[in-house]
Amino acid sequence: MVGVAMAVGAATAAYLHFIRPWQLRWGATDEELKRPMPGDEIVTRPTFNATRAVTIRARPEEVWPWIVQMGVTRAGWYSYDLLDNLGRPSARGIFPQFQNPKIGDVIPMSPDGKQGMYVKDFEQDRWMLW
């Protein structure tokens, strides 16, 4: 029993020391972690903070249409469909009906499409704050 507790403790310590910090900054450079981001002035003391990044070899105006249509009942999350999209495949094209976001729009995270995060602000082709 003591051995199991020690193994669990060691695994937890290894996760917290090595894996969790990597997860919270996955893909982000040191420079990206240090620079201010849109919305920093809105949430000055976040309870959770992660900066993750991915490099896409495309112009912002080519990526933007894919970002604004994300959501469970919309284009999906472009992730593991079985886990993140309730088994529905992510979109492989652009949906015109989702291309004009407005502040207050919901980015759906529930199967009924009613619960999720709300668009707080955005600058087209640059960033979107949920």
C-alpha positions, 0 to 999 in steps of 0.5 A: 500500500505504501508503495502504491501511494509513493508511485502515485505521488511520484507520478503526480509530481512528475506530471505537475513538474514536467507535463503540465507546464508543457501543456500550458504553453504547447507550441508557444515561444518564450516571446509569445508567452511574454507579450501582451494579448488581446483581452489581458485588460479585461481579465486582469487576474485569471483563474486559469492561464494557458498560451498555446500556439500553432504555426500555419503557413497561410495568410491571416485572411485565409485562416480567419474563415476557419476560426470564426466558424468553430463550435460544436454545432457549427464547423467543429473544432478541427480536432479529434472528432470522436472526442471533441465533436460528439462524433460529427466530422469537422468541416472541410470547407467554409460555411458562409452562414458563420462568416460574419461574427458579432460581439455577443455571438455564442461559440457553441460548446454544447450539443444543443448549440446554446451553451458556450463561450461568447465573442467578447471582441475581435479584429477581423483577420487578426484575433478573436476573444471569447 
